[in-house]
Amino acid sequence: MKISFRQLLYLLIAAIFARALYLYRDQLINVAQVIRGGVWYWVAAAVAVFALTVINQGATYASIYRLLHLPQKRRQLSRLFLATRFFSVAAPSGGLSGILPFIHDARRQQVAVGPVLLANLLYMALWYSMFALFLFAGLLHLFAVHDLEWFEVVEAIILLAADLLIISGLLLAWSRPQKLTAVLHGTVRLVTAVSRILRRPPPATTAQVDQLIDDLVTAMDKIHRATRKEIIRPILHAFLNEMLNLIILYLTARAFHAHLSFGVLVATYSVSSLFFLISPTPGGLGIVEGVMILVLTSLNVPNDTATVLTLAYRGFTFWLPFLLGFITLRWLRLERPSPTPLPEESVG
């Protein structure tokens, strides 16, 4: 029986998934045991808010897709969001690897890749920018209680630099597409030269880059013509995403009889999410847990309580979307490509 490239790729992804479960089986067992010991209705509420988060993430993508006149099915986009959570752990890159499921879906629906790439860059810019507001509030609280660490500031600067880089690229495509064309052509020449040295085929040709630029410019023109309501909607959804994640942390604390002030909640959420985004390990495994416990204990939360809250919160916001993301990838694999539409016959 001949195995196709797609099947081989899925087997590789399944192997990565199985390896992650094996390597972190002890933490998974601890997470399950901790969550089982929480007050059931608060745990159920946290799971329900997580479900709302997934729905709102789909709505965020749908509102951006609407700006660019792309096909927008909220349920499908919510599934793709879950797939991105798997890829962000399997191939950590601050969210960039999460674009892969959307590109796959675009090709399946025979949609131009350029607008889909632009939609994901807009999503990342909104995500980082909205999160930066919560991060600023969290770091400000830590500074006020004399508990701000140098490595937290460094991580925040790295995230801010990444956000500014994405926004700068978007503004360049918005205002000076000719300049963007020159930058991308220069990048292609550099990558092609390196590929020749390594005796590898270049990942993209000049013609492909030109097509991508044309798609981006066309998509930007659609944003130019969007209404104020269409522009504000994704911003509100992005802000709601952060609020829902903060509510999950609050519900997790209540499930284990911990009463955290708003300042402690924001500081804990913002710093833990920061190290999820910028971390040398997949999804911040091992690092986020340590940093989260450190922040909580430094803010006068008992060590045992801080450990329990950390494991439970990571169960809701890391392991649950990771597991669901792998299941979603199975669904994406079973999806058949959309048939090529037949040209309409002229009348008359």
Contacts in CASP RR format, 6 or more apart in sequence:
PFRMAT RR
TARGET T0000
AUTHOR 0000-0000-0000
METHOD contacts of the structure
MODEL  1
MKISFRQLLYLLIAAIFARALYLYRDQLINVAQVIRGGVWYWVAAAVAVF
ALTVINQGATYASIYRLLHLPQKRRQLSRLFLATRFFSVAAPSGGLSGIL
PFIHDARRQQVAVGPVLLANLLYMALWYSMFALFLFAGLLHLFAVHDLEW
FEVVEAIILLAADLLIISGLLLAWSRPQKLTAVLHGTVRLVTAVSRILRR
PPPATTAQVDQLIDDLVTAMDKIHRATRKEIIRPILHAFLNEMLNLIILY
LTARAFHAHLSFGVLVATYSVSSLFFLISPTPGGLGIVEGVMILVLTSLN
VPNDTATVLTLAYRGFTFWLPFLLGFITLRWLRLERPSPTPLPEESVG
3 11 0 8 1.000
6 333 0 8 1.000
10 329 0 8 1.000
10 330 0 8 1.000
10 333 0 8 1.000
13 90 0 8 1.000
13 326 0 8 1.000
13 329 0 8 1.000
14 326 0 8 1.000
16 90 0 8 1.000
17 86 0 8 1.000
17 90 0 8 1.000
17 326 0 8 1.000
20 89 0 8 1.000
20 90 0 8 1.000
20 282 0 8 1.000
20 322 0 8 1.000
21 28 0 8 1.000
24 285 0 8 1.000
27 285 0 8 1.000
27 311 0 8 1.000
28 319 0 8 1.000
30 311 0 8 1.000
31 311 0 8 1.000
31 312 0 8 1.000
31 314 0 8 1.000
31 315 0 8 1.000
31 319 0 8 1.000
34 308 0 8 1.000
34 311 0 8 1.000
34 312 0 8 1.000
35 43 0 8 1.000
35 311 0 8 1.000
35 312 0 8 1.000
35 315 0 8 1.000
35 316 0 8 1.000
38 255 0 8 1.000
38 256 0 8 1.000
38 312 0 8 1.000
39 254 0 8 1.000
39 255 0 8 1.000
39 256 0 8 1.000
39 257 0 8 1.000
42 251 0 8 1.000
42 252 0 8 1.000
42 254 0 8 1.000
42 255 0 8 1.000
43 251 0 8 1.000
43 255 0 8 1.000
43 312 0 8 1.000
45 251 0 8 1.000
46 248 0 8 1.000
46 251 0 8 1.000
46 252 0 8 1.000
46 255 0 8 1.000
46 316 0 8 1.000
47 316 0 8 1.000
47 320 0 8 1.000
49 244 0 8 1.000
49 247 0 8 1.000
49 248 0 8 1.000
49 251 0 8 1.000
50 248 0 8 1.000
50 316 0 8 1.000
50 317 0 8 1.000
50 320 0 8 1.000
50 321 0 8 1.000
52 244 0 8 1.000
53 241 0 8 1.000
53 244 0 8 1.000
53 245 0 8 1.000
53 248 0 8 1.000
54 78 0 8 1.000
54 81 0 8 1.000
54 82 0 8 1.000
54 321 0 8 1.000
54 324 0 8 1.000
55 74 0 8 1.000
55 78 0 8 1.000
56 237 0 8 1.000
56 240 0 8 1.000
56 241 0 8 1.000
56 244 0 8 1.000
57 77 0 8 1.000
57 78 0 8 1.000
57 81 0 8 1.000
57 241 0 8 1.000
58 74 0 8 1.000
58 77 0 8 1.000
58 78 0 8 1.000
58 80 0 8 1.000
58 81 0 8 1.000
59 74 0 8 1.000
59 237 0 8 1.000
60 123 0 8 1.000
60 126 0 8 1.000
60 234 0 8 1.000
60 237 0 8 1.000
60 238 0 8 1.000
60 241 0 8 1.000
61 72 0 8 1.000
61 77 0 8 1.000
61 80 0 8 1.000
61 81 0 8 1.000
61 119 0 8 1.000
61 123 0 8 1.000
62 72 0 8 1.000
62 73 0 8 1.000
62 74 0 8 1.000
62 77 0 8 1.000
63 230 0 8 1.000
63 233 0 8 1.000
63 234 0 8 1.000
63 237 0 8 1.000
64 119 0 8 1.000
64 122 0 8 1.000
64 123 0 8 1.000
64 126 0 8 1.000
64 234 0 8 1.000
65 71 0 8 1.000
65 72 0 8 1.000
65 77 0 8 1.000
65 119 0 8 1.000
66 72 0 8 1.000
66 230 0 8 1.000
66 233 0 8 1.000
67 119 0 8 1.000
67 122 0 8 1.000
67 222 0 8 1.000
67 223 0 8 1.000
67 226 0 8 1.000
67 230 0 8 1.000
67 231 0 8 1.000
67 234 0 8 1.000
68 115 0 8 1.000
68 118 0 8 1.000
68 119 0 8 1.000
68 219 0 8 1.000
68 222 0 8 1.000
68 223 0 8 1.000
69 115 0 8 1.000
69 222 0 8 1.000
70 111 0 8 1.000
70 115 0 8 1.000
70 116 0 8 1.000
70 119 0 8 1.000
71 109 0 8 1.000
71 111 0 8 1.000
76 105 0 8 1.000
79 328 0 8 1.000
79 331 0 8 1.000
79 332 0 8 1.000
80 101 0 8 1.000
80 102 0 8 1.000
80 105 0 8 1.000
80 328 0 8 1.000
80 332 0 8 1.000
82 321 0 8 1.000
82 324 0 8 1.000
82 325 0 8 1.000
82 327 0 8 1.000
82 328 0 8 1.000
83 98 0 8 1.000
83 101 0 8 1.000
83 325 0 8 1.000
83 328 0 8 1.000
83 329 0 8 1.000
83 332 0 8 1.000
84 95 0 8 1.000
84 97 0 8 1.000
84 98 0 8 1.000
84 99 0 8 1.000
84 100 0 8 1.000
84 101 0 8 1.000
84 102 0 8 1.000
85 321 0 8 1.000
85 322 0 8 1.000
85 324 0 8 1.000
85 325 0 8 1.000
86 321 0 8 1.000
86 322 0 8 1.000
86 325 0 8 1.000
86 326 0 8 1.000
86 328 0 8 1.000
86 329 0 8 1.000
87 97 0 8 1.000
87 98 0 8 1.000
87 100 0 8 1.000
87 101 0 8 1.000
88 94 0 8 1.000
88 95 0 8 1.000
88 97 0 8 1.000
88 98 0 8 1.000
88 283 0 8 1.000
89 282 0 8 1.000
89 283 0 8 1.000
89 285 0 8 1.000
89 318 0 8 1.000
89 322 0 8 1.000
90 97 0 8 1.000
90 282 0 8 1.000
91 97 0 8 1.000
92 279 0 8 1.000
92 281 0 8 1.000
92 282 0 8 1.000
92 283 0 8 1.000
92 284 0 8 1.000
94 162 0 8 1.000
94 277 0 8 1.000
94 278 0 8 1.000
95 124 0 8 1.000
95 277 0 8 1.000
96 124 0 8 1.000
98 120 0 8 1.000
99 117 0 8 1.000
99 120 0 8 1.000
101 329 0 8 1.000
101 332 0 8 1.000
102 116 0 8 1.000
102 119 0 8 1.000
102 120 0 8 1.000
103 113 0 8 1.000
103 116 0 8 1.000
103 117 0 8 1.000
104 332 0 8 1.000
105 116 0 8 1.000
105 332 0 8 1.000
106 112 0 8 1.000
106 113 0 8 1.000
106 116 0 8 1.000
107 113 0 8 1.000
107 337 0 8 1.000
108 335 0 8 1.000
108 336 0 8 1.000
108 337 0 8 1.000
108 338 0 8 1.000
109 338 0 8 1.000
110 337 0 8 1.000
110 338 0 8 1.000
110 340 0 8 1.000
110 341 0 8 1.000
112 215 0 8 1.000
113 212 0 8 1.000
113 215 0 8 1.000
114 212 0 8 1.000
114 215 0 8 1.000
114 216 0 8 1.000
114 219 0 8 1.000
115 215 0 8 1.000
115 216 0 8 1.000
115 218 0 8 1.000
115 219 0 8 1.000
117 212 0 8 1.000
117 216 0 8 1.000
118 170 0 8 1.000
118 173 0 8 1.000
118 215 0 8 1.000
118 216 0 8 1.000
118 219 0 8 1.000
118 220 0 8 1.000
119 219 0 8 1.000
121 166 0 8 1.000
121 169 0 8 1.000
121 170 0 8 1.000
122 170 0 8 1.000
122 234 0 8 1.000
123 234 0 8 1.000
123 238 0 8 1.000
124 166 0 8 1.000
125 163 0 8 1.000
125 166 0 8 1.000
125 167 0 8 1.000
125 170 0 8 1.000
126 234 0 8 1.000
126 235 0 8 1.000
126 238 0 8 1.000
127 238 0 8 1.000
127 241 0 8 1.000
128 159 0 8 1.000
128 162 0 8 1.000
128 163 0 8 1.000
128 166 0 8 1.000
128 277 0 8 1.000
129 163 0 8 1.000
129 167 0 8 1.000
129 238 0 8 1.000
130 235 0 8 1.000
130 238 0 8 1.000
130 239 0 8 1.000
130 241 0 8 1.000
130 242 0 8 1.000
131 159 0 8 1.000
131 242 0 8 1.000
131 270 0 8 1.000
131 273 0 8 1.000
131 277 0 8 1.000
132 159 0 8 1.000
132 160 0 8 1.000
132 163 0 8 1.000
133 239 0 8 1.000
133 242 0 8 1.000
134 242 0 8 1.000
134 246 0 8 1.000
134 266 0 8 1.000
134 269 0 8 1.000
134 270 0 8 1.000
134 273 0 8 1.000
135 156 0 8 1.000
135 159 0 8 1.000
135 270 0 8 1.000
135 271 0 8 1.000
135 273 0 8 1.000
135 274 0 8 1.000
137 263 0 8 1.000
137 266 0 8 1.000
137 270 0 8 1.000
138 263 0 8 1.000
138 266 0 8 1.000
138 267 0 8 1.000
138 270 0 8 1.000
138 271 0 8 1.000
139 148 0 8 1.000
139 152 0 8 1.000
139 153 0 8 1.000
139 156 0 8 1.000
139 267 0 8 1.000
139 270 0 8 1.000
139 271 0 8 1.000
141 263 0 8 1.000
141 264 0 8 1.000
141 266 0 8 1.000
141 267 0 8 1.000
142 148 0 8 1.000
142 149 0 8 1.000
142 152 0 8 1.000
142 267 0 8 1.000
142 271 0 8 1.000
142 295 0 8 1.000
145 299 0 8 1.000
147 295 0 8 1.000
147 298 0 8 1.000
147 299 0 8 1.000
152 271 0 8 1.000
152 274 0 8 1.000
155 274 0 8 1.000
155 275 0 8 1.000
155 278 0 8 1.000
156 274 0 8 1.000
158 278 0 8 1.000
159 274 0 8 1.000
159 277 0 8 1.000
159 278 0 8 1.000
169 180 0 8 1.000
172 179 0 8 1.000
172 180 0 8 1.000
172 183 0 8 1.000
173 180 0 8 1.000
173 216 0 8 1.000
173 217 0 8 1.000
173 220 0 8 1.000
174 220 0 8 1.000
174 223 0 8 1.000
177 213 0 8 1.000
177 216 0 8 1.000
177 217 0 8 1.000
177 220 0 8 1.000
180 213 0 8 1.000
180 216 0 8 1.000
181 210 0 8 1.000
181 213 0 8 1.000
184 209 0 8 1.000
184 212 0 8 1.000
184 213 0 8 1.000
185 206 0 8 1.000
185 209 0 8 1.000
188 202 0 8 1.000
188 204 0 8 1.000
188 205 0 8 1.000
188 206 0 8 1.000
188 209 0 8 1.000
191 202 0 8 1.000
191 203 0 8 1.000
191 204 0 8 1.000
192 202 0 8 1.000
195 201 0 8 1.000
195 202 0 8 1.000
195 203 0 8 1.000
204 212 0 8 1.000
223 231 0 8 1.000
245 269 0 8 1.000
245 273 0 8 1.000
245 317 0 8 1.000
246 265 0 8 1.000
246 266 0 8 1.000
246 269 0 8 1.000
248 313 0 8 1.000
248 316 0 8 1.000
248 317 0 8 1.000
249 260 0 8 1.000
249 265 0 8 1.000
249 268 0 8 1.000
249 269 0 8 1.000
249 309 0 8 1.000
249 313 0 8 1.000
250 260 0 8 1.000
250 265 0 8 1.000
252 309 0 8 1.000
252 312 0 8 1.000
252 313 0 8 1.000
252 316 0 8 1.000
253 259 0 8 1.000
253 260 0 8 1.000
253 265 0 8 1.000
253 309 0 8 1.000
255 312 0 8 1.000
256 305 0 8 1.000
256 308 0 8 1.000
256 309 0 8 1.000
256 312 0 8 1.000
258 301 0 8 1.000
258 305 0 8 1.000
258 309 0 8 1.000
260 268 0 8 1.000
260 301 0 8 1.000
264 296 0 8 1.000
264 299 0 8 1.000
264 301 0 8 1.000
267 295 0 8 1.000
267 299 0 8 1.000
268 292 0 8 1.000
268 295 0 8 1.000
268 296 0 8 1.000
268 299 0 8 1.000
271 291 0 8 1.000
271 292 0 8 1.000
271 295 0 8 1.000
272 288 0 8 1.000
272 291 0 8 1.000
272 292 0 8 1.000
272 295 0 8 1.000
272 310 0 8 1.000
272 313 0 8 1.000
275 284 0 8 1.000
275 287 0 8 1.000
275 288 0 8 1.000
275 291 0 8 1.000
276 283 0 8 1.000
276 284 0 8 1.000
276 288 0 8 1.000
276 318 0 8 1.000
279 287 0 8 1.000
279 288 0 8 1.000
280 287 0 8 1.000
281 287 0 8 1.000
283 318 0 8 1.000
285 318 0 8 1.000
288 314 0 8 1.000
288 318 0 8 1.000
289 310 0 8 1.000
289 311 0 8 1.000
289 314 0 8 1.000
290 310 0 8 1.000
292 306 0 8 1.000
292 309 0 8 1.000
292 310 0 8 1.000
292 313 0 8 1.000
292 314 0 8 1.000
293 303 0 8 1.000
293 306 0 8 1.000
293 307 0 8 1.000
293 310 0 8 1.000
296 305 0 8 1.000
296 306 0 8 1.000
296 309 0 8 1.000
296 310 0 8 1.000
297 303 0 8 1.000
297 306 0 8 1.000
301 309 0 8 1.000
END
